[in-house]
Structures are given as structure tokens and as C-alpha cells.
Amino acid sequence: MTVAAPRIGIVGSGIAGLRAAQSVLTCEAGARITVFGDEAHRTYNRPGLTKKRYPPSADLRAAITEDLRVKGAETSALDWHLGTRVEAADLRNRVLHLSTGGTFDYDGLVVASGVRPRTAAGDDEECASHAHRTLRGLDDAHSIHQELHRREVVTIAGAGFVACELASLAKEYGCDVVMLEAMRHGPFENILGEDVARALGRWVTANGVTLLTGEAAKELLCDRSGRSSEGGHPASPPEAASERPLFIEAIGSVPNVEWLDGNGLDLSDGVRVDEYMRVPECEGVFAAGDIARYPDPWGTENLTRMEFWKNAIDTGNVAGKALAWSLGYGLKMSRISYFPSMATEVFGLRIQIAGNPRNADSMEIVSGDLERPDDGILVTYLRESAIVGAAYLDKGARFNRLYIELLKSLKTR
Ligand SMILES: Cc1cc2nc3c(=O)[nH]c(=O)nc-3n(C[C@H](O)[C@H](O)[C@H](O)COP(=O)(O)OP(=O)(O)OC[C@H]3O[C@@H](n4cnc5c(N)ncnc54)[C@H](O)[C@@H]3O)c2cc1C
């Protein structure tokens, strides 16, 4: 009698899910892996959603989809169940409940369901004053690029990297852009601190954005109840969404954990895992990507959850190896050794961030002038006098020897 190979379920068809699957396949080419994704698309390059303007003549849907292809996603070694949401999981009995009404029994599971945009009110609330949008997926991007073509004005709530990239993109499309940052003084303040945020605020303003902060921003924020904070409902009857002012919310994200409720997991901020991406409360379950909260290999904080592409790749690989090992496929597991680094570009200014500046108690401008970020600014972030992070801002992404040396010293700590 032959014994059927174990069944592996992966929830989330993003890069973390794909990498976990590829990692298992590297250990056992014949592994039986099913990927569930509530989007209709196979894995694509999510960071690319905000990086490029498309000409009006382009078949937007086709052009964006083509540009964002990810190598390996076309594989037929995986059983893809797209447009299928996992509604609930019974981890004790190893069963997933699907939006199709069916169930899926698994032997090993990877949780890679990522995050979704945070909104001021419930996800699906409609508003009579604005056409509200958020940007997370390919379908959101298709419609936002299309809207930016035809709109003259766009309001963006938030000043994080998605908000800033969207502001840049909207200006390229020729829109007037209003950015609202009610809580802080400018872009990236929660990561790079107030001084750099103010400098970045001046930079986006110099590039034609109307950046409103504090009370001025609060007055224009909309909670989707049909009124702005100034109060009052619109006097005239609601127009069609296509006629209402465009209001994009880019105010952070929420981990997609609800389908795991009722299993006794720590879901306080994503899914808590150990350094091998194993969910401690539950044998055979692993998590990876934006949703995984793991022991910080860098030791700057206890547990860390990162929302970066490279982090999703690295944690996906680790989770896949650990899962393969648990099924007797792999020879060894590897711990997460992720070194945080990311880059973004805002109106031509490249912003590179490494380490964990959020954990600093002071900062130092090593070179450059905050009044002229385009000439290059190198900033170090320190905790108890030790460097825990660095940032380099420059127009044209020139090579910076000091930054590279800093990175090397941070990595080898
Ligand atoms: C506009 C934008 C720009 C970005 N730019 C950068 C950048 O420049 N650099 C960078 O490092 N990072 C960037 N990021 C972040 C990066 O894209 C993410 O860190 C990465 O994609 C996370 O991958 P993931 O697989 O963990 O999650 P995701 O890519 O979010 O994949 C999770 C998938 O699971 C699906 N899902 C959720 N719940 C369920 C369920 N119950 N059942 C089935 N499927 C489910 C989701 O719909 C999604 O398709 C950007 C993100 C966005 C949105």
C-alpha cells in the first residue's frame, strides 16, 4: 500500500507564500502544495504598483500585469486556488474552511495572508462626499492609475511610503495633490524622526504638493460618514463615485488574521512565530511575510514585524524550509537572519533606510544639509550611543561610500 504524500496548504498567494512553496519544492520536488489566494492573480511584484506612470493609450490592465510578473509564479508544480478566500481555520483538526463552501485538510500550513490597508472606518463603508480608494492589490492599482489619468485633484491621507509614492505618481499624471498628515510633521516621521520628516515635507512641497499637517489636515480628513471633521453633511444629494473628489487612504495597514480566530494564537499584531517561523502554539503551522512577528535577529527589539518585500522573501524561505523539515523532507532548518533595508523614491529623491531607526533614542546628521536633501544626506540613528540604523537621501542615488561602510558595520554586528 502506498502512503499519500502529506498535503501542504499555503494561505496567501503573495511573495511570502510563493517563496515558502518554492523552498519546500527545493527540498522535495514532488511535494503536494495548494496555494489559496483571495485575489484573482498569481504572485506579482506588489512594490511595482506605485513605481511607474502609464501613457493614456496603454491597455492599463494588460500593461501593469505584464510589468509586474514575478519569476516562478507561472509554475504548474503548485495547485493554485485563486479567487478563493480561506474563511476560517480549525488548527486542532487541521482543516481550512473555504469561501467556495468546501474544506481543505492539510498536514502542514503556511500562513502568508499579509496585511490590508487601514481605513478610517469599516472597509466597505461608502461616503457621500468622496470617492474613497485604498491601494494594496493589482485591481486597486488598475483603477487608481485609471483615475489619476482623468482626475485633476487627488487628496491622499497619510505620509508613509505608499502615500509619498502615490503623491509622486499623481503629480506625474498631472494631478494637483493634497497630502494630509494629521498626527505628525511630515513624511516618514515614525521611522526617520521629526527633523528628517520636516525636511521631506519641504521636499514634497517644493515639488508642488500641498502638504497639510496637524489641525489643518484633520479638518479635511474624512471618516466616510459623509462628513468631514468640519461637520455637516453635503447639502446636495450624493453624486456618483466617479464624480466625487478622489480621496486615497494610505494610513497604514492591518494584518489579515481574522480567519485564524478561535485557535488560541497570539494575534495581537500579526501572527507570533519563533526564529524558524513556526507558530509556537501549533505544530505544523508556520507564518511568513508581512503577517509574521518574529524574534528580532538584530536584537534591537523583542519581536519585530516588517512590511518589506525582501523580508517577505526571506521569511518565506525560512518558513518553507522549516515546514519541509517538519515533514521529513529537509536536512536542516535555518533561522531568520534578515537585515532590514528598503528604498523608495519620492519626487526623484531616493531614500534608503537600513537597520531599525525606529528603535533609536537619538540621531546624527553625518553629512549633508536638511535644507538640501537632493545634495545627499547621511543620517545615523543611535540607541545608547550605538548605531542601530542609517538613512541616506539623495537625488540620483549616487554611490555613497560612508553609507555602504555603515551598512557593512551594521550587518556584521
Ligand atoms: C503600493 C505598495 C508599494 C510597496 N512598495 C514597496 C517597496 O518599494 N519596497 C518594499 O520593500 N516593500 C514595498 N511594499 C511592501 C511589499 O509589497 C510587501 O512587504 C510584500 O508584498 C508582502 O508580501 P506578503 O506575501 O507577506 O503579503 P501580500 O503580498 O499582501 O500577500 C498576501 C496575499 O494573501 C491574500 N489573503 C489575505 N487573506 C486571505 C485569506 N483569508 N484567504 C486567501 N487569501 C488571503 C491577500 O489578498 C494577498 O493576495 C509595497 C506595498 C504596497 C502595497
PDBQT file of the ligand as one rigid body, heavy atoms in Angstrom, charges set to zero:
ROOT
HETATM    1  C1  LIG A 501       1.754  50.092  -3.095  1.00  0.00    +0.000 C 
HETATM    2  C2  LIG A 501       2.837  49.331  -2.372  1.00  0.00    +0.000 A 
HETATM    3  C3  LIG A 501       4.176  49.655  -2.590  1.00  0.00    +0.000 A 
HETATM    4  C4  LIG A 501       5.172  48.953  -1.912  1.00  0.00    +0.000 A 
HETATM    5  N1  LIG A 501       6.476  49.294  -2.150  1.00  0.00    +0.000 NA
HETATM    6  C5  LIG A 501       7.460  48.622  -1.503  1.00  0.00    +0.000 A 
HETATM    7  C6  LIG A 501       8.831  48.932  -1.753  1.00  0.00    +0.000 A 
HETATM    8  O1  LIG A 501       9.156  49.832  -2.526  1.00  0.00    +0.000 OA
HETATM    9  N2  LIG A 501       9.797  48.203  -1.125  1.00  0.00    +0.000 N 
HETATM   10  C7  LIG A 501       9.464  47.197  -0.237  1.00  0.00    +0.000 A 
HETATM   11  O2  LIG A 501      10.369  46.573   0.331  1.00  0.00    +0.000 OA
HETATM   12  N3  LIG A 501       8.167  46.875   0.019  1.00  0.00    +0.000 NA
HETATM   13  C8  LIG A 501       7.157  47.553  -0.596  1.00  0.00    +0.000 A 
HETATM   14  N4  LIG A 501       5.856  47.233  -0.348  1.00  0.00    +0.000 N 
HETATM   15  C9  LIG A 501       5.560  46.156   0.636  1.00  0.00    +0.000 C 
HETATM   16  C10 LIG A 501       5.641  44.768  -0.021  1.00  0.00    +0.000 C 
HETATM   17  O3  LIG A 501       4.898  44.760  -1.196  1.00  0.00    +0.000 OA
HETATM   18  C11 LIG A 501       5.138  43.727   0.980  1.00  0.00    +0.000 C 
HETATM   19  O4  LIG A 501       6.014  43.734   2.086  1.00  0.00    +0.000 OA
HETATM   20  C12 LIG A 501       5.061  42.314   0.407  1.00  0.00    +0.000 C 
HETATM   21  O5  LIG A 501       4.327  42.284  -0.784  1.00  0.00    +0.000 OA
HETATM   22  C13 LIG A 501       4.435  41.367   1.433  1.00  0.00    +0.000 C 
HETATM   23  O6  LIG A 501       4.251  40.107   0.891  1.00  0.00    +0.000 OA
HETATM   24  P1  LIG A 501       3.322  39.020   1.608  1.00  0.00    +0.000 P 
HETATM   25  O7  LIG A 501       3.365  37.816   0.727  1.00  0.00    +0.000 OA
HETATM   26  O8  LIG A 501       3.686  38.890   3.027  1.00  0.00    +0.000 OA
HETATM   27  O9  LIG A 501       1.865  39.637   1.626  1.00  0.00    +0.000 OA
HETATM   28  P2  LIG A 501       0.897  40.036   0.391  1.00  0.00    +0.000 P 
HETATM   29  O10 LIG A 501       1.721  40.424  -0.784  1.00  0.00    +0.000 OA
HETATM   30  O11 LIG A 501      -0.032  41.027   0.970  1.00  0.00    +0.000 OA
HETATM   31  O12 LIG A 501       0.156  38.669   0.058  1.00  0.00    +0.000 OA
HETATM   32  C14 LIG A 501      -0.860  38.138   0.871  1.00  0.00    +0.000 C 
HETATM   33  C15 LIG A 501      -1.964  37.631  -0.013  1.00  0.00    +0.000 C 
HETATM   34  O13 LIG A 501      -2.896  36.884   0.781  1.00  0.00    +0.000 OA
HETATM   35  C16 LIG A 501      -4.212  37.222   0.411  1.00  0.00    +0.000 C 
HETATM   36  N5  LIG A 501      -5.116  36.868   1.514  1.00  0.00    +0.000 N 
HETATM   37  C17 LIG A 501      -5.341  37.559   2.661  1.00  0.00    +0.000 A 
HETATM   38  N6  LIG A 501      -6.216  36.891   3.451  1.00  0.00    +0.000 NA
HETATM   39  C18 LIG A 501      -6.541  35.769   2.777  1.00  0.00    +0.000 A 
HETATM   40  C19 LIG A 501      -7.410  34.668   3.069  1.00  0.00    +0.000 A 
HETATM   41  N7  LIG A 501      -8.076  34.615   4.227  1.00  0.00    +0.000 N 
HETATM   42  N8  LIG A 501      -7.541  33.694   2.164  1.00  0.00    +0.000 NA
HETATM   43  C20 LIG A 501      -6.844  33.726   0.974  1.00  0.00    +0.000 A 
HETATM   44  N9  LIG A 501      -6.014  34.741   0.654  1.00  0.00    +0.000 NA
HETATM   45  C21 LIG A 501      -5.859  35.739   1.552  1.00  0.00    +0.000 A 
HETATM   46  C22 LIG A 501      -4.098  38.696   0.120  1.00  0.00    +0.000 C 
HETATM   47  O14 LIG A 501      -5.186  39.179  -0.636  1.00  0.00    +0.000 OA
HETATM   48  C23 LIG A 501      -2.790  38.735  -0.658  1.00  0.00    +0.000 C 
HETATM   49  O15 LIG A 501      -3.004  38.418  -2.007  1.00  0.00    +0.000 OA
HETATM   50  C24 LIG A 501       4.824  47.912  -1.009  1.00  0.00    +0.000 A 
HETATM   51  C25 LIG A 501       3.484  47.602  -0.785  1.00  0.00    +0.000 A 
HETATM   52  C26 LIG A 501       2.494  48.296  -1.459  1.00  0.00    +0.000 A 
HETATM   53  C27 LIG A 501       1.038  47.949  -1.211  1.00  0.00    +0.000 C 
ENDROOT
TORSDOF 0
